[in-house]
Amino acid sequence: MMDVLHLNKESFEKLTSQTEKAVLIDFWAPWCGPCRMIAPVLEEIAAEREDLIIGKINVDDNMELAAGQGIDSIPALFFYKNGKLEKKLVGCMDKDTLLAKLGI
């Protein structure tokens, strides 16, 4: 069982470039309603999937990183495989829809 990791710029760069597992990064903010709605979905997936690491980046605390990633709407979900960005998804969705869009 994996917990959702809370990341900053340094841990984001290390995690997305150096891990063998797939990584899903949630760019979010505490004031964002859809971000709060998708949080339990991500926690459930993290608890169920050993093959996937889920990280969260608070855009208010990491504005430079969010801007550098081109984040203009949240929640923004970035999916990495083998150190490469594979997909970008924006908005709240249920668990089945999210996993289907990620193809996992």
N, C-alpha and C positions, 0 to 999 in steps of 0.2 A: 504494500500500500504506500502510495506517494502522497505527500502533501503538496499543495500549491505553494510555489516559491515566490517570495516577494523580492524583486530584483531592482538593481540600479544600473547605471550605464556600464560599469565594469563587469558586474556579474552577468548582465545581458550579453555582452560581447563574448565573454568566456563560454557561457552556456551554449549560445547559438553556433559557435565556431568549433567547439572542442568535444561535443558529445556524440556518441554513437546512436543514441536514441532520437526519435522524433521529438520535436519541441514545439509547443503551442504557447505563444506569448499573447497575453491579454493586456492591451493598453487601455486603461480605465481611469476614472476619477470618482471620489466618494460622493460627489454631488450629482452624478449621472444615474438617472433612474434605470435605463436599460442595462447599465453596467452592474447595478445591484441585482437586477433580475437574472442575469446570466451567471453571476458568481456561484450560486449553488450548483448549477449545471456543470461548471468547470471543476468544482470540488468533487462532485460525484464521479466525473470521468477520471480525475486524478486518483481517486480511491480504487477505481476498478482496473485501470490500465497500467501494467508494469512497463509497457513498451513506449510510453509517452510521458514526457516531462511537461508540466504546465507551470508557467511563470506569469506573474502579474507585474505590470509597471504602472505606477501612479503617474499620470502625465503632468499633474500639478507639481510633483516633486522632481520630475525629470523632463522639464520642458525642452531642454536642448536635445536630448535623445529623441523625444517624440517628434520634434520639428525635423531632425535629421532623418527620421524614418518616414516623413511625409504624412504624419497623422493629422487628419483634419476632421475626422468624425470618430466618436467612440461609442460603444466598445469596438476596438479594432483588434482583430485576431490574426496574428501572423504565424504561419505554420512552416517550420523548418525541417528538412530531412537532409542528413549528411552534410550539415553546415550551410545548406543553400535554402533561401527563401522559396518555398513552393507555392504558397497561396496566401492571399490577403482576403479576409472576410470582415464585413462591417455590420454591426447591429446585433440585436438580441435574437437568439433562436433556441429552439428546444434541442435536447440532447441528440435525438435521432437525426434531425436535420443537420446539426453541426458535424456529427461523425460522417454522415453521407457526403457532405460538401468537402470534407477533408479526405474522403476516400479511405477511411480506416475503420 
